[in-house]
Amino acid sequence: MKQDNNSLIHRKRLTIAGACSAESRAQLLEVARGVAATGRVDILRAGVWKPRTKPGSFEGAGDVALEWLAEAKELTGLPTATEVATAAHVEKALKSGVDLLWIGARTTSNPFSVQEIAEALRGTEVPILVKNPTTADAELWIGAVERLAKCGVRNIGLIHRGFAGINLSGYRNAPLWQIALDVRRRLPELPMLCDPSHICGNRTALLDVAQKAADLDYSGLIIESHPHPDEALSDAEQQITPAELGRLLESIVWRRTATDSIVCNDELERLRGTIDRLDEEIFSLLARRMEVSDEIGRLKLRNNLTILQSGRWQEVVTKVLTTTDRLGLGRNCVESILEAIHLESIERQNKIMH
């Protein structure tokens, strides 16, 4: 996918920050001054039209907020960004001089809506960021990018904002980092930002999530800020003041992706070579394990036994999991590996049976 590398979104350590919702002219200008004063924000964000779960919630100030955004841009010199969900939103935002648009998670989940936006962007050069869908579906996320690209949109980026309804473990939207990393692997030319505000749903974990994104070499962050967070009309729990935003951004350690140290590079190559050899051994053993699984499948076929033997599999899982502490392995990691092995074994035995 050809990208315009001179685009606004092709900056390393890009920071987009500002109001979840543009609630009033005074509120937006106050937050604009505040985030600009940090000296660490590249683009001012504000929600103009807010998709809400239930009617009656604050759904944004609407078209008039575009005028406030334009004024904030004039006041601070910061480019502006807002979310769009329809072709009409795109048209109004571009007419008002908004510099960057993003597609929200709920909109990404609807291919019809994405296609409508893609058509509205045809022939424009405005950068567009695509948030992951609410469901843990990498194909739906990539499909949204492909729809935009097929309409000639060149300046595309990604926002990882977490996934709803999946073993949240204290998060508002579970990060499921492995899905985002898989999408990055498949679309390496696209910048990816992390949205710790929506992943966390609270203020206390923002730095931890932002730092993890930095450690995973994300292109930047998009964070919500409000001059008086507790009074915010939307997502109050996850917004922070501009002053707190400045301290958070100052605390993040952005590490290098490479070094000129010959000693370090030589040691990295030695250790990576060891990993390559171990990986070969691991997968050779896995192949041998599957051969045994095939033998078991043929034995089950001859004796008219079911493929799934629940008691035996539970025995395997229990036995292996008792070794995690001794081996220094994370339980979640081991469970994921066991599940993948089990599914592969079932699939192979199913082919033998049929």
Secondary structure, DSSP 8 states (H G I E B T S, - for coil): ----TTSTT--TTEEEEEESS---HHHHHHHHHHHHHTS--SEEEE-SS---SSTTS----TTHHHHHHHHHHHHH---EEEEE-SHHHHHHHHHTT--EEEE-HHHHT-HHHHHHHHHHHTT----EEEE--SSS-HHHHHHHHHHHHHTT---EEEEE--BTTS--TT-SSB--HHHHHHHHHHSTTS-EEE-HHHHHSSSTTHHHHHHHHHHTT-SEEEEEB-SSGGG-SS-GGG-B-HHHHHHHHHH-----S----HHHHHHHHHHHHHHHHHHHHHHHHHHHHHHHHHHHHHHHHHTT--S--HHHHHHHHHHHHTTHHHHT--HHHHHHHHHHHHHHHHHHHHHHH-
